[in-house]
Amino acid sequence: MRIEIRHSCKDFDSYRAARVKSLFNAESGANFTLDVELPIDEGDWQIGVIVGPSGSGKSSIGMKLGALYAPVWPATCPIIDAISPGGDFNAVTNALAAVGLGSVPAWLRPFSVLSNGERFRATLARLVCEAPEFAVVDEFSSVVDRQIARIGAGAFAKAWRRTEARVVLLSCHYDILDWLEPDWVLDTATGLLERGRLRQRPRMEMLIHQTDWRYWKLFEPHHYLKLPHMIAATNYVATIEGEPVAHVAFSTRPGLIEARACRLVVMPEWQGAGVGLRFLNAVCAMWLRAENRYEKPLRTLFHTSHPGLCAALRRDAKWTQVSGTLYGSNKVRSRASINRSALNSGREPPGCSGYGGHFRAVQGFRYLGENHCE
């Protein structure tokens, strides 16, 4: 597809304009022309990128291709309601998790109050859910720091390739190209067109450290539950290039029959990179190999309410789902049980309201390991 850009404006002759022309030997700034060939109508592709410095014609090319994707966000409802309001709830939560916006409290806020990084990922999640046949996104990753931009680009690419749609991303940043692994790239600075998935996502080396609760204060603000520390827990922290990126705690069930993992948290700027599940699988494998303080091989039981994580665990052959409580416990029965226990112990009943009565879907999974079929 050939695209021709012809922009022009008045050739001003003011004193300052004339002085600039004289100083820099510039004849005129009134005309801008650009001719490019894009493989829009050729082959089987899903992600194309037009990259180059500001003023090199990216947005002009994008507008020739179609309307720029600029969704309108309602100010009176959270993003969980604004994204695909008539669609499937799980599809929305999966999209949010897939593009790295796994922070549940952020789902409950309107788009207008989100940070720039959260807005960037919320918009990507909405695009993935809507999945128009063809979309053009301007200023892709321009308003966020480069760490979030790279991880967000990689997360978006993985989620987008699960659709059958096509998208053209316009960006002035070259550092996202390897993370996107695009099918073609046009560089407006050089005019070069690169075809085929010639780029490869960078490899990251993750180190796992056994520790205690000392690092939990870094991760706790990003965990969706506020609970006391697990009793007799062994903590693990994952780092990449010395930066803490994920946390999980391990304890055991009574009788040392099984391990129990909890407090899995991935830092927001690393969500969507696949760090969390790889980290959890690695520690579970260590416990299954008896690499724990009990020197005993133990399978791991893990519970979560996070829809995106539940979906990822169901897709992973190393895990099997063992439970799915889709409603809260009976609060009246809980209160009666607590009071009976107090009376049997010779204590005064605490008169508490009991636990339960809420709607919280808790799903349980057991780690089977790499060679569970054997």
Sequence and secondary structure as in RCSB ss.txt:
>XXXX:A:sequence
MRIEIRHSCKDFDSYRAARVKSLFNAESGANFTLDVELPIDEGDWQIGVIVGPSGSGKSSIGMKLGALYAPVWPA
TCPIIDAISPGGDFNAVTNALAAVGLGSVPAWLRPFSVLSNGERFRATLARLVCEAPEFAVVDEFSSVVDRQIAR
IGAGAFAKAWRRTEARVVLLSCHYDILDWLEPDWVLDTATGLLERGRLRQRPRMEMLIHQTDWRYWKLFEPHHYL
KLPHMIAATNYVATIEGEPVAHVAFSTRPGLIEARACRLVVMPEWQGAGVGLRFLNAVCAMWLRAENRYEKPLRT
LFHTSHPGLCAALRRDAKWTQVSGTLYGSNKVRSRASINRSALNSGREPPGCSGYGGHFRAVQGFRYLGENHCE
>XXXX:A:secstr
 EEEEEEE      HHHHHHHHHHT   SSEEEEEEE  TTSSS SEEEEE  TTSSHHHHHHHHS B      S
SS HHHHSSTTS HHHHHHHHHHTT   HHHHTS GGGS HHHHHHHHHHHHHHH  SEEEESSTTTTS HHHHH
HHHHHHHHHHTTSS EEEEEES STTHHHH  SEEEETTT  EEESS        EEEEEE GGGHHHHGGG S 
     TT EEEEEEETTEEEEEEEEEE TTSS EEEEEEEE GGGTTTTHHHHHHHHHHHHHHTT STT     E
EEEE  HHHHHHHHH TTEEEEEEE S   HHHHHHHHHHHHHHTT        S  S   EEEEEE  TTTT 
